[in-house]
Amino acid sequence: MLRPIDMQQVVMQMEQAEKVQRVEQQHPDLQQRYLELRTKEEKRLQQKKVIDAEEANKALIRDKNEREQKREKRSGADRREAGREIGREQEDDDGPTQGGHINIKI
């Protein structure tokens, strides 16, 4: 049997139970919204990572191409300079060529 004091406590706890039940009913909506926001944020971050990776690859390729062009320019200039030096030496040296092959038979 219920006493009057027990009934008062039940009525007071009923409000709290209603609040909990209301939150539980609203919770799936909140959880769904949170999941949607989190999914959108993850998608945005993944797209940013893809864009950053593509930009990094383009930068690496551009740097590599620039290095190759510089190397080609330097090697081309070195070859031309070396050719000029050999031409000058040949012009200056009218005597027999030294340091060539010697054919010796025994």
Beta strands, then each sheet from edge to edge (+ up, - down):
end
